[in-house]
Amino acid sequence: MSTSSVLDGLVESLRTHASLLIRSSEIEATGAPDPRDNFVRQELRRAAELVSGAAALGAIANPACLGILSRSLLEQLITVLWGIRSIENAESQSNAGTAQLAKAFKMNLEAGTAQVFDRSTGEEVTARYLEREQVKRSSPPSIQQKAKEADVADLYTVFYRFLSLETHGHSESPREKSEIVDLSVIHLQGIGGISRAIGQGCVWWLIHRHWPDNESLREVLGLNAKA
């Protein structure tokens, strides 16, 4: 089978998997409702969007963007495995968007590019606002810390750091068409494994009320396959 045929097969497989992720987000959970249910449903829908995007990028053999997307999905997998460990983790992640907006706003206040005014008096109260912000909870854990707490530190150490090379523009892009297709195939295979692991982690929670063991994760990721 030619490399182009393999590429086409992987693209079609990802399209199918994106649909499966959407359907998985609608699975009825076992037992009593849990705040983590909404968390995993949201993660399944997000993964479906990213996988659908990967299929589109694979169809035009864009290895650079596929590499960046691979890292995003791996970060999501680590976040899913961390989030289902506790209600506190899941709620922290669900509120992460608001927290990051607040952090960005605070940075602008400290840099003097934004100000806070009292709505009633019109008084500039930036310093007072920043003083109150200092006593609020610390920053959420890094992706490395999440991996450690979820007992999947190897995913960060072995894979995440290397995938970061593409994200930060530290890798050399291939020039030959055959090399471009080959690298795209590698990324699509990785994305397929990571997205299946995300699906497994979320569905395990909804059905079994637990997270998958590391051996089953290795199997889904294709890490147990013999060379």
C-alpha positions as CSV (number, residue, x, y, z in Angstrom):
1,M,0.0,0.0,0.0
2,S,1.4,3.4,-1.0
3,T,2.0,6.1,1.6
4,S,-0.7,8.3,0.1
5,S,-3.2,5.5,0.5
6,V,-2.2,5.1,4.1
7,L,-2.6,8.8,4.6
8,D,-6.1,8.7,3.1
9,G,-7.1,5.8,5.3
10,L,-5.9,7.6,8.4
11,V,-7.8,10.7,7.5
12,E,-11.0,8.8,7.0
13,S,-10.4,6.9,10.3
14,L,-10.1,10.2,12.2
15,R,-13.3,11.5,10.7
16,T,-15.1,8.4,11.9
17,H,-13.5,8.7,15.3
18,A,-14.5,12.4,15.6
19,S,-18.1,11.3,15.2
20,L,-17.7,8.5,17.8
21,L,-16.3,11.0,20.3
22,I,-19.4,13.2,19.8
23,R,-21.7,10.2,20.4
24,S,-19.7,9.1,23.4
25,S,-20.4,12.5,25.0
26,E,-24.0,11.6,25.0
27,I,-23.6,8.3,26.9
28,E,-25.7,8.0,30.0
29,A,-23.6,7.9,33.1
30,T,-23.7,5.0,35.6
31,G,-25.0,5.7,39.1
32,A,-25.6,9.1,40.7
33,P,-24.7,12.3,38.9
34,D,-21.2,13.6,39.5
35,P,-19.6,17.0,38.5
36,R,-17.0,15.1,36.6
37,D,-19.7,13.9,34.1
38,N,-20.0,17.4,32.6
39,F,-16.3,17.7,32.6
40,V,-15.7,14.6,30.5
41,R,-18.6,15.4,28.2
42,Q,-17.0,18.8,27.5
43,E,-13.6,17.1,26.9
44,L,-15.1,14.6,24.5
45,R,-16.7,17.4,22.4
46,R,-13.5,19.4,22.4
47,A,-11.5,16.3,21.3
48,A,-13.9,15.7,18.5
49,E,-13.3,19.2,17.2
50,L,-9.5,18.8,17.3
51,V,-9.6,15.4,15.7
52,S,-11.9,16.7,12.9
53,G,-9.4,19.5,12.4
54,A,-6.6,16.9,12.3
55,A,-8.4,15.0,9.5
56,A,-8.7,18.2,7.5
57,L,-5.0,19.0,8.0
58,G,-4.1,15.4,7.1
59,A,-6.0,15.6,3.9
60,I,-3.7,18.3,2.7
61,A,-0.6,16.7,4.3
62,N,0.3,19.6,6.7
63,P,2.8,18.0,9.2
64,A,3.7,21.2,11.0
65,C,0.1,21.9,12.0
66,L,-0.5,18.2,12.8
67,G,2.5,18.3,15.1
68,I,1.2,21.3,17.0
69,L,-2.2,19.6,17.2
70,S,-0.7,16.4,18.5
71,R,0.7,18.3,21.4
72,S,-2.6,19.9,22.1
73,L,-4.3,16.6,22.2
74,L,-1.7,15.0,24.4
75,E,-2.1,17.9,26.8
76,Q,-5.8,17.3,26.8
77,L,-5.3,13.6,27.5
78,I,-3.2,14.4,30.5
79,T,-5.8,16.9,31.6
80,V,-8.6,14.4,31.3
81,L,-6.8,11.8,33.3
82,W,-6.0,14.4,36.0
83,G,-9.5,15.9,36.0
84,I,-11.3,12.6,36.7
85,R,-9.1,11.9,39.7
86,S,-11.2,14.3,41.8
87,I,-14.2,16.7,41.7
88,E,-11.9,19.5,42.7
89,N,-9.6,18.8,39.7
90,A,-12.5,18.7,37.3
91,E,-14.0,21.9,38.6
92,S,-10.7,23.6,38.5
93,Q,-10.2,22.7,34.8
94,S,-13.8,23.7,33.9
95,N,-13.1,27.1,35.4
96,A,-9.6,27.4,33.9
97,G,-10.8,29.6,31.0
98,T,-12.1,32.3,33.4
99,A,-9.0,31.9,35.6
100,Q,-6.7,32.5,32.6
101,L,-8.7,35.6,31.5
102,A,-8.4,37.0,35.1
103,K,-4.7,36.2,35.0
104,A,-4.2,38.0,31.7
105,F,-6.2,41.0,33.0
106,K,-4.1,41.1,36.1
107,M,-0.9,41.1,34.1
108,N,-2.1,44.1,32.1
109,L,-3.0,45.9,35.3
110,E,0.5,45.3,36.7
111,A,2.0,46.5,33.4
112,G,-0.1,49.6,33.5
113,T,-1.9,48.9,30.2
114,A,-5.2,48.5,32.0
115,Q,-6.9,50.2,35.0
116,V,-9.8,49.5,37.4
117,F,-12.3,52.2,38.3
118,D,-15.0,52.3,40.9
119,R,-18.3,52.3,39.0
120,S,-20.0,54.6,41.6
121,T,-17.3,57.2,42.2
122,G,-15.2,56.9,39.1
123,E,-12.1,56.6,41.4
124,E,-9.1,54.7,40.0
125,V,-8.8,51.6,42.3
126,T,-6.3,49.4,40.5
127,A,-3.9,49.1,43.4
128,R,-6.7,48.1,45.7
129,Y,-7.9,45.5,43.3
130,L,-4.4,44.0,42.8
131,E,-4.0,43.8,46.6
132,R,-7.2,41.7,46.9
133,E,-6.0,39.5,44.1
134,Q,-2.9,38.6,45.9
135,V,-4.8,36.6,48.6
136,K,-6.7,34.5,46.0
137,R,-5.8,30.9,45.2
138,S,-2.5,30.2,43.4
139,S,-2.2,29.4,39.8
140,P,-3.5,26.0,38.6
141,P,-1.0,23.2,38.3
142,S,1.2,23.0,35.2
143,I,0.7,20.2,32.7
144,Q,3.8,18.5,34.1
145,Q,2.3,18.6,37.6
146,K,-1.0,17.3,36.3
147,A,0.8,14.4,34.6
148,K,2.6,13.6,37.8
149,E,-0.6,13.7,39.9
150,A,-2.5,11.5,37.4
151,D,0.3,9.0,37.5
152,V,1.2,9.4,33.8
153,A,4.4,11.4,34.2
154,D,6.0,9.4,31.4
155,L,3.5,10.9,28.9
156,Y,4.9,14.3,29.7
157,T,8.6,13.3,29.9
158,V,8.8,11.0,26.9
159,F,6.3,12.6,24.5
160,Y,5.1,16.1,25.5
161,R,8.6,17.7,25.5
162,F,9.4,16.3,22.1
163,L,6.1,17.4,20.6
164,S,6.8,20.9,22.0
165,L,9.7,21.3,19.5
166,E,7.2,21.7,16.6
167,T,4.9,24.0,18.7
168,H,7.8,26.4,19.4
169,G,9.3,26.2,15.9
170,H,12.4,24.3,16.9
171,S,12.0,21.5,14.3
172,E,13.1,21.5,10.7
173,S,10.2,21.1,8.2
174,P,10.7,18.5,5.4
175,R,10.9,19.8,1.8
176,E,10.4,16.7,-0.3
177,K,6.8,15.7,-0.9
178,S,7.4,12.1,0.1
179,E,8.9,13.2,3.4
180,I,6.0,15.6,4.0
181,V,3.5,12.8,3.5
182,D,5.6,10.4,5.7
183,L,5.7,12.8,8.6
184,S,2.0,13.6,8.2
185,V,1.3,9.8,8.5
186,I,3.4,9.6,11.7
187,H,1.5,12.5,13.2
188,L,-1.9,11.2,12.2
189,Q,-1.1,7.8,13.7
190,G,-0.1,9.5,17.0
191,I,-3.2,11.7,16.9
192,G,-5.4,8.6,16.4
193,G,-3.9,6.9,19.4
194,I,-4.1,9.9,21.7
195,S,-7.7,10.7,20.7
196,R,-8.7,7.0,21.4
197,A,-7.0,7.3,24.8
198,I,-9.0,10.5,25.5
199,G,-12.2,8.7,24.5
200,Q,-11.3,5.7,26.7
201,G,-10.6,7.8,29.7
202,C,-13.8,9.7,29.5
203,V,-16.0,6.7,28.7
204,W,-14.4,4.7,31.5
205,W,-15.4,7.5,33.9
206,L,-19.0,7.6,32.6
207,I,-19.5,3.8,32.7
208,H,-17.1,2.5,35.3
209,R,-16.8,5.6,37.5
210,H,-13.0,5.2,37.5
211,W,-10.0,6.1,35.3
212,P,-8.3,3.5,33.1
213,D,-5.2,1.8,34.3
214,N,-1.9,2.6,32.7
215,E,-1.6,-0.8,31.0
216,S,-4.9,-0.3,29.1
217,L,-3.7,3.3,28.2
218,R,-0.5,1.9,26.8
219,E,-2.5,-0.6,24.7
220,V,-4.8,2.1,23.3
221,L,-1.8,4.4,22.6
222,G,-0.1,1.6,20.7
223,L,2.9,1.5,23.1
224,N,2.7,-2.2,23.6
225,A,3.0,-3.0,19.9
226,K,6.1,-5.0,19.0
227,A,8.4,-3.4,16.4
